[in-house]
Structures are given as structure tokens and as C-alpha cells.
Amino acid sequence: MNNLKVWLGPARTDFLYMDAACVLLGTGAAVWTHKAVNVWYAVLALIGALAAHVSVNALNEYFDFRSGLDLGSNRTPFSGGSGTLLERPGLARWAFGLGLGALLVAGLIGLYFVSVWGWGLLPLGLLGLLTIVVYTPWITRLPLVSLIVTGLGFGLLMINGVYFVLTGDYSWTSFFASLVPFFLGNCLLLLNQYPDVEADKTVGRRNYPIVIGRKASSWMYAGLMAATYIALVAGVLLGHIPPSGLLGLLTLPLGAVAAAGVRRYAEDLPHLLRYMGYNVLVMLLTPTLVGLGLLLAAALR
């Protein structure tokens, strides 16, 4: 088991729960609008989402190791990579191969669904694959793109992609549902950049904690957190999400605590760790609760 944990280290498996939460949300949106979906398609969509996430994680581990960034990173349970390649440098080639292999799996699953539903999925799939490939060498140097890339992947691409492979089309329901992990995904990456500001500077990265500072970025974090719940309420008020989707508001108090803590301890990394943990919980629980709310509404309709 220890050997397996080492080999899977570059995949950062502790963070793959986010894919399950987002696939549940996309599936809930599809069931709410179409009443029934192909369970096999849902399982295949989950495998594709996991493969895409493993790919970006493993390739990021590889390139960060090769650039020397990992040597200066302030690693935490939520940021700074797994540390696997620092302890086992000989696994660098394996990490690169894992990333490419997982990317191939995600691409093949995408092509399968293109054959099932037609070309409507292709723009999302190509954008997703491109994002994975250029994330470390290019996106990390563009502050605005770096801010939204995680939300783009978990939110707009994953939720709408899952919805499409289950229904063959897109909808306002899937769009508003996707805004929840879009804003929360951006919160996740923004906050996870805080511990590595100094190390990231040495390899040419440019993100908002570097460009405008941690303290100013904390206001951006609070705005993104607020936008999550505003988007959810807007989706309900406009009739695209059923009222039971407001189960997602149960995490609002925790999100508010996280935002206040990030503002207070933006420059105090030891105390910030607690709020980084809260941030991950909000990211996991909110899409799950909204997805369960959609499934509940479909069951009661």
C-alpha cells in the first residue's frame, strides 16, 4: 500500500473528491431537466473527469519539479504539490507518463461521446485539453487567466460537459449550476497560491497574490465566495434551478468564516491553514448539496 501511495503521489489523489462532487452536480442538473439519464454515461463521465484532473496534477508535478519550484515551495496539506518527486526524483519520468496517459484517457472518452452526440461537445473538450497542456508553462504567468482557470475546469467545462454527455445538449440549468464550482474553483486556486508567493516569483509565475499582494487578494477571494451564492440564488429566482438547490446555501456560514479568516490572516500563513481547510470543505460540500437538491427535486416531481 505504501508503494502504491508513492506511485500515485503525482496524481494528488486527495483532491480527486472534487471531481465526484462536480459530476454529481452535472448529473443532478441532467436528471432535473430530462428525468432519466444513462448511468453508464455518468460513470464514464466521472472516469473522464478523474483522468483530466490526474493529468493536470501529474504534469504540474513534473514541470514544477523540473523547474526547481518544488525546492522552494512552502508545502501545506492544500498547496505546494505532493512532494513525491522531491523524495523520489527517479519517478519524474513516471509522473510525466502518468500525466500524458491520463490525458489520453480523457481525450478518448471525449471522442467516444462526440461519436454518440455529435460535434457539440468538441469545443468544451478541446478547450479542456488545451488548458491541461498549457497550464504550467503558460497560464501560471497570466494573472487573470490563472485566477479563473480552475473554475473554468471544474465549473464551466466539467458541469456543462457532464450535462452534455448525459443529455446531448446544453441548458441554462447546467450553466447556472456550473457557476457554483466556477467561483469556488477560483477561490480554491487563489487561496492555494498564498503560501508559495516567494517561490512562484523565482520561476516567473504571476498571479494576483504576487501582483497585488495577499492582503488585496483577500478582497478578491471574498468577492468570489459571495458570487458563488449570488449565482445560486439567481439561478433559483430565474427558474433554472429548483428551490431545493438552495441546499447549497447551507455552506454559506462556513464560506463567510473562511472569507473573514483569509482577510484577517492573509499574511499569517500558520493561522491561514485552518481557513484553507474550510475553503476546501466549501468547495466539496456546496456542489454536492446543490446536486443532491436537484436530484431531490427530480424525485419529487
Secondary structure by P-SEA (a helix, b strand, c coil): caaaaaaacccccccaaaaaaaaaaaaaaaaaacccccaaaaaaaaaaaaaaaaaaaaaaaaaaaaacccccccccccccccccccccccaaaaaaaaaaaaaaaaaaaaaaaaaaccccaaaaaaaaaaaaaaccccccccaaaaacaaaaaacccaaaaaaaaacccccaaaaaaaaaaaaaaaaaaaaaacccaaaaaaaccccccccccaaaaaaaaaaaaaaaaaaaaaaaaaccccccccccccaaaaaaaaaaaaaacccccccaaaaaaaaaaaaacaaaaaaaaaaaaaaac
